[in-house]
Amino acid sequence: MPQATTEQPRPPASRQLKAHNKSLIRRLGKQWDVQLMVIPGIILVFIFSYLPMYGVLTGFMDYNLFTGANIWENPWVGFKHFVAFFNAPEFERLIRNTIIISLLKFFIGFPAPIILALMLNEVRHMMFKRVIQTITYLPHFLSWVIVAGLTMAMLSTENGSVNMILQQVGAIDEPINFLSLKQYFWSILVSVNVWKEIGFASIVYLAAIASVDPHLYEAADIDGASKFKQIYLITLPSIIPVVVIFMILAIGNLLNAGFEDILLLAANPVLRPVSDVIDTYVYRVGLGTHRYSYAIAIGLFKAIISIGMLTMANYLARRSGNSLW
């Protein structure tokens, strides 16, 4: 005799979908005033961010700005410009420089503001802490033109402070023209980037640290935990979600090695073998010689790779319970 079961049969999938849609519409109806406030933002994003994206189609055309023809009247050429970029003699050099500079900025520039935030959090003299914060924030508000000018002045062979100090301590006998030697360029570029952005980037981490429950530190003090143990066991785990989110965004931008900083600091053509990255190549060859379709194809290639890396980083981060979506 078959046994009686208490399990209720599940409704069909179509009925579940209808119920879900009704519930969604009901919830949206209850929040109609909040949804109404979102609509202007959606319209602005659509007009200024999504509508201009039809321009990427010119990467598949032989687009000429000066013919006056409608964009749709230009001849379609398929993947011609992508193939031209992959076969360009500079391709390997561009990819190598872009990846190396991006990785250097990531591995040095990403943890630097976290370390600064942890150090500032331990400063108990408020006036000293505010002075340090102001000094470290200030470079973020300077344009790259000013920062590059300061860097060139400091590294100058004529009265440059770096050369003068090195000569005073006996490290060098003659002034070195740092910005004309390839072996120094990556370290100069990364150092200047860290100096410019470390203070501003640390704001978010300081805000995350400020939200940590102070009772945890009091309990750790009672248990005899040192400051390093408190940072390792309390502060760092508390800001991990913020760190992971910024890490995902940084990985998505790994192919953005820089533009203004490299263009200004690597003004000397001798540095091109180590300074030429995708963005500067697009500016010099694509836009400088009016090869717009070629430049757009390269930009589209970089964007697709970046989206793939961002998605992969988000997928890996989701396993730890912290992700963007």
N, C-alpha and C positions, 0 to 999 in steps of 0.2 A: 504494500500500500504506500503510495507516495506521501512523503512528509510535507506538511503545510509549511510554507515559508512566509516570513513577515516582511520581506523586502518588497517595497513598492516599485512598480514598473516606472522607468524614467520616461518623461514626455519626449516626443520626437524633437529632433534638432530644430526643425522649422518653428515649432511652438516655443522652444527656448529662446530662439533668436528674436521672435516677435515680442516675447516678454521682456527681453533685455532692451530692445529698442523703445518699448513703452516706458520702461523704468528710466532710460536715459532722457527721453523727451520730458518726462515728468520732473526729473531733477533739473534739467535746463530751464523748464518753465518756472520752477521755484527760484532759480537764480537769474531771472531775466534781466534784472537791473545790473548785476555784475557782468553778465555776458555782453550787455550793451556797451559797457565801458571798454571792453576788449576790442570791439569792432574797429574803432579808429586806428588802433595799433596794427591790427591785421591788414587793414587797407594800406597803411603806410609801408609796411614790410613788403606787401605784394607789389606796390608801385615802384619802390626804390630798390628792392632786393631781387624780386623774382621776374618782374617784367623786363628789365634790361638783359636778363640771361639769354634772350633769343640771340644776342650778339655772338654767343659761342658758336653759332652755326657758321659764322664767317671763317672759322678754323677749317671748315670743309670746303671752302670756296677759294677762288683766286680773287680776293676782294681788293678793289682799288678805290681809294677814297676820292681821288681827283678826277674820276670820269664823270661824276655827278649822277651816275646811274643808281636806280633803286637797288637796295641790298639784294632783292630776290632776282635781279637781272644779272648778277655775277655768276660765272660758270662754276658748277660743282666739280670738285676734284677728288672727293673721297678722302682717303688718309694720306694724300701726297705730302702735306706739310709735316705730319707726324713721322713718316718714313724719312723725310729729309732731315729732321732733327735727330732721329736715331742713327742715321748714317753720317752726321756731321763730324768732322775731325775733333771738334771740341767736346763731343758728347761725354766720353769717359772722364775727361778732366772736370767738366761741370758737375757730373754726378758725384765724383770723388770729393771735390771741394765742398759741395753742398752738404753731403752726408757728414764729412769730418767736422766742418764748422758747426753744423747743427748739433752733432753729438757732444762736441766740446762745450757748446753753450748749454746743452741739456744737463750734462753730468756735473758741470761746475756752476752754471747759473741757476739751476733749479734748486739744489739744496742750500745755496748760500743764503737766501732770505729766510729759510726755515731756521738755520743756525743763528742768524742775527736776531730773529724773533725770540728764540729760546734764551739767548744771552740777555736781550733787553728785558725779558720777563723776570730775570733774576736780579736786575738792578733795583735797589730799594730807594736810592736818592732820586726823588721825582724830578728835580730841576736838571740834574745831570742826564737823566733818561730822556727828558724832553729835548735837551740840546742835541744829544746824539741822534734822536729821531729826526729832528729838523735838518740836521746836517746830511743825514743819509737820504732824506726825501728829496732834498733840493735838486740834485742832478736830474731827476726824472722830468722836471719841468723845463729843462734846458733843451733847445733844439739840437739835432745832431750836427748842425753847422757850427754851433758854439762849442760843443763837446769835441768835435774833430779839430777845431782851431786850437783849443786848449791842449789837446793831446800832441798836436804838431809842435806847439810852442814848448811843451815840456820835454819833448824828445829831440828838439832841434840841436844841431851840432854847434850852433852859435848861441851861447848863453842859455842853453836848455838845462833846466834844473836836474833832470835825470843824469845827463852826462857830467854835469858839474859835481854832483854828489858822488858818482862812481869814480871820478878822477880824484876827488878829495880823500876817499877811503882807500884809494890805490887799487881798485878793482880793474881799471882800464888805464892805458897810457894816453890814448888818443880818443877824441870824441867819436862815437859810433852813430852813423845815420840809420837809425833803427827802421824807419819807414821806407827804406830802399833795399832792405835785406829780407829775402823770403823766409829765412828760418825764424824770424821774430814776429812775423805778421799775425799768425793765429793766436799767439799768446797775448799780443797787444790788443787784438780785436776782442777776445773773450774778456780780458781784464777790464777794458773800457765799458763793455756791456754790463758786466757785473757791477762795476762802480756806479753806473747810471741808474740801474733798475733795482738794486738790492733793497734800498730803503722803502720804495713804494710797494714792492711786491711783499714785503714783510708785514704790511698793514693787515692783510687778510689773516695771516697766521697769528698775529698778536690779538686780533679780535676773537679768533677761535680759542686761543689760550685763555683769554679773559672769561670765557664762558665755562671754564672748568670749575667744578665745585671745590671751593677752598677747604671744605671739611676733609677732602681726600688728602690734602697736603698736611693738615693738622694731624690726621691719623697716622700719616707716614712719619711725621716728626716724632710722635709719641713712640712709634715702633723703632726709632733710631735710624731711619733711612737717610742716607746722604743726599745732597742736592742732585748729584748725577743719577742716583737711583730713582729719585722723584721724577726727574725729567724722563728717564727711560721707561719707568713703570706707570706714570700717571699722565704727564704732559703729552708725550708723543702718541700713545694710544688714543688720547682724547681728540687729537687733531688729525688723525689718520683719514677720516672721511674727506676733509678739506684737501689734504695732501693728494689723495687718490684722484679727486676730481681735477685738480690742477695738473696732475701728471698726465691724465687722459688728454686734456687740452694741449699740453706741451708735446705729447707724442703726435697728435694730429697736426701740429705745426712743425714737425721735424724737417720738412723740406723747405720751410721758410727760414733759410739761413741768415737772411738779412738783406737789406737793400741800401738804405741811406748810409748806414755806418760803413759798409764795405765800399760803397761808391766814393765816399769822402776820404776815408782813411787809406784806400788803395788807389789814390790818384796817380801814383807812379806806375806807368805801364810795365815796369820790371816785375811788379808784384802779381801781374795777371795770372801766371801759372798756378798760384796758390790762392788768389782772391776771387777769381771769376766763378760766380755761382749762377744758378738758373735765372734768378731775378735780374742780375746785372747783365747777363747775356741777352735776355729778352729786351731789356732797355736799349742795349747798345746795337744789337743786330736787328731785332724785330722792329722796334719803334724808331731807332735812329736812322735806319735805311728804308723806312716806310714799308716794311714787309709785315703788314698788320695780320694777315692770315697766319703767317708763320709764328708770330708772337702769341696769337690767341691759341693756336694748337699746342704750343709749349705750356702755356698757362693752364689749359684744360687738362693736359697730361699730368701736371703737378697737382691740380685740384683732385683728380680722380685717385691718385696715389695717396694723397692726404686723407681723403674720405675713407679709403680702405684701411689706413693705419689707425684712424680715429675709431672706426667701427671695431677693429680687432682689439684695440686697447680697452674699449668699453666692454667688450665681451669677456675679456680676461678679468677686468675689474669687477664685473658682475658676480663672479664666483666668490669674491670676498665680501659681497653684500653692499658694495659702494660702486655706483655707476651713474652715468648721466641720464640714461633712459633704460 
